[in-house]
Amino acid sequence: MKPRAADAMEFFRMSAGQWRSQRTTHHLAFRRSEVGQLSITVETLEPESDRVVSLCEMHEIDPSLAAGGSAISWHGVMAWDHADKESHRDSTVMVLVPDEDNPRSGRLLREKGYAELMPVVGRYEMDEEDALILSTEYETMS
């Protein structure tokens, strides 16, 4: 039996480092595909980090409740059908605020969302396989 991660913050710690993402997205409505490669850097942020405290304050949440977080930056290229290349470079901060009775679930504070570029509060949960599930509700989608 594999050892279980203590909580979601341990998952964040184990995710720190340099990553590479390759993807192909098929847009059926446009009859086109989009391919891309990103270099991703994940840095662990401890609970007392200025970035963690600042994000908690932005969302009006007591910083002492935060377990910590991650600073994530990426850069790469996306292209429609291998043409029209578009460079992407950005970063965000995510902070975990565990539920009082279960550190394996709680609120996920984000500096900006993926679908909408504004601060957002979602939910996180670690399942029985120690996979981290992130859920965010937006005005028009989840």
C-alpha positions as CSV (number, residue, x, y, z in Angstrom):
1,M,0.0,0.0,0.0
2,K,1.4,3.4,-1.0
3,P,1.9,6.1,1.7
4,R,-0.8,8.8,1.8
5,A,0.0,12.4,1.4
6,A,-0.7,14.2,4.7
7,D,-2.7,16.9,3.0
8,A,-3.0,19.1,-0.1
9,M,-0.1,21.3,1.0
10,E,2.1,18.2,0.9
11,F,0.9,17.7,-2.7
12,F,1.9,21.3,-3.5
13,R,5.4,20.7,-2.0
14,M,5.8,17.6,-4.1
15,S,4.8,19.5,-7.2
16,A,7.5,22.2,-6.8
17,G,10.1,22.4,-9.6
18,Q,10.3,22.7,-13.3
19,W,7.6,21.1,-15.5
20,R,6.9,20.9,-19.2
21,S,3.4,20.8,-20.7
22,Q,2.5,19.7,-24.2
23,R,-1.1,19.7,-25.4
24,T,-3.3,19.6,-28.4
25,T,-6.8,21.0,-28.2
26,H,-9.4,20.2,-30.8
27,H,-12.0,23.0,-31.4
28,L,-14.8,21.2,-33.1
29,A,-16.8,24.3,-33.7
30,F,-13.9,26.0,-35.5
31,R,-12.7,22.8,-37.2
32,R,-9.2,23.6,-36.0
33,S,-6.7,22.3,-33.6
34,E,-4.4,24.2,-31.3
35,V,-1.0,22.8,-30.2
36,G,1.3,24.2,-27.5
37,Q,4.2,23.7,-25.3
38,L,4.7,25.5,-21.9
39,S,7.6,25.6,-19.4
40,I,6.1,25.8,-16.0
41,T,7.8,26.7,-12.7
42,V,6.1,25.8,-9.4
43,E,7.5,27.3,-6.1
44,T,6.2,26.3,-2.7
45,L,5.0,29.2,-0.5
46,E,5.0,28.8,3.3
47,P,2.0,30.1,5.3
48,E,3.9,33.2,6.5
49,S,5.0,34.2,3.0
50,D,4.1,37.8,2.0
51,R,2.4,36.4,-1.1
52,V,0.2,34.1,0.9
53,V,-0.7,36.8,3.4
54,S,-1.5,39.3,0.7
55,L,-3.7,36.9,-1.2
56,C,-5.6,36.0,2.0
57,E,-6.1,39.6,2.7
58,M,-7.3,40.3,-0.9
59,H,-10.0,37.6,-0.4
60,E,-10.8,38.9,3.2
61,I,-9.7,35.6,4.8
62,D,-7.6,35.4,8.0
63,P,-4.0,34.6,6.9
64,S,-3.5,32.4,10.0
65,L,-5.9,29.9,8.5
66,A,-3.8,29.3,5.4
67,A,-1.7,26.1,5.1
68,G,0.5,27.7,2.4
69,G,0.5,27.8,-1.3
70,S,2.3,27.8,-4.7
71,A,3.6,30.5,-7.0
72,I,3.2,29.3,-10.6
73,S,4.7,30.9,-13.7
74,W,4.7,29.7,-17.3
75,H,5.9,30.6,-20.7
76,G,5.5,29.0,-24.0
77,V,3.9,29.0,-27.4
78,M,0.4,28.1,-28.6
79,A,-0.4,27.8,-32.3
80,W,-3.5,27.2,-34.4
81,D,-2.8,24.4,-36.8
82,H,1.0,25.0,-36.4
83,A,0.6,28.6,-37.7
84,D,-0.3,32.0,-36.0
85,K,2.0,31.3,-33.1
86,E,1.1,33.1,-30.0
87,S,3.5,33.5,-27.0
88,H,2.1,33.0,-23.5
89,R,3.8,34.2,-20.3
90,D,2.0,34.7,-17.0
91,S,2.0,33.7,-13.4
92,T,-0.4,33.3,-10.5
93,V,-0.5,32.4,-6.8
94,M,-2.7,29.7,-5.2
95,V,-3.3,29.4,-1.5
96,L,-4.9,26.5,0.4
97,V,-7.2,27.3,3.3
98,P,-8.1,23.9,4.8
99,D,-11.6,23.1,6.2
100,E,-11.5,23.1,10.0
101,D,-12.3,19.4,10.3
102,N,-10.4,18.1,7.2
103,P,-7.1,19.3,5.9
104,R,-7.7,17.3,2.7
105,S,-10.4,19.7,1.5
106,G,-11.0,23.4,1.7
107,R,-10.9,26.7,-0.1
108,L,-8.5,27.4,-3.0
109,L,-7.6,31.1,-3.2
110,R,-6.3,32.2,-6.6
111,E,-4.8,35.5,-7.6
112,K,-6.5,35.0,-11.0
113,G,-8.5,32.3,-12.6
114,Y,-7.8,30.3,-15.7
115,A,-11.0,31.0,-17.6
116,E,-11.5,34.5,-16.2
117,L,-8.5,36.7,-15.3
118,M,-9.7,37.9,-11.9
119,P,-9.2,36.8,-8.3
120,V,-11.3,33.7,-7.5
121,V,-12.0,31.4,-4.6
122,G,-12.6,27.7,-5.5
123,R,-12.5,24.4,-3.7
124,Y,-9.9,21.7,-3.4
125,E,-10.2,18.1,-2.3
126,M,-7.8,15.2,-2.2
127,D,-9.4,11.9,-3.2
128,E,-8.7,8.4,-1.9
129,E,-5.9,8.1,-4.5
130,D,-4.2,11.3,-3.3
131,A,-5.2,13.1,-6.5
132,L,-5.8,16.8,-6.0
133,I,-9.2,17.9,-7.4
134,L,-9.6,21.7,-8.0
135,S,-13.1,23.1,-8.7
136,T,-13.9,26.7,-9.5
137,E,-17.3,28.3,-10.2
138,Y,-17.5,31.1,-12.7
139,E,-20.4,33.2,-13.9
140,T,-20.9,31.1,-17.0
141,M,-19.1,27.8,-16.3
142,S,-17.5,25.5,-13.7
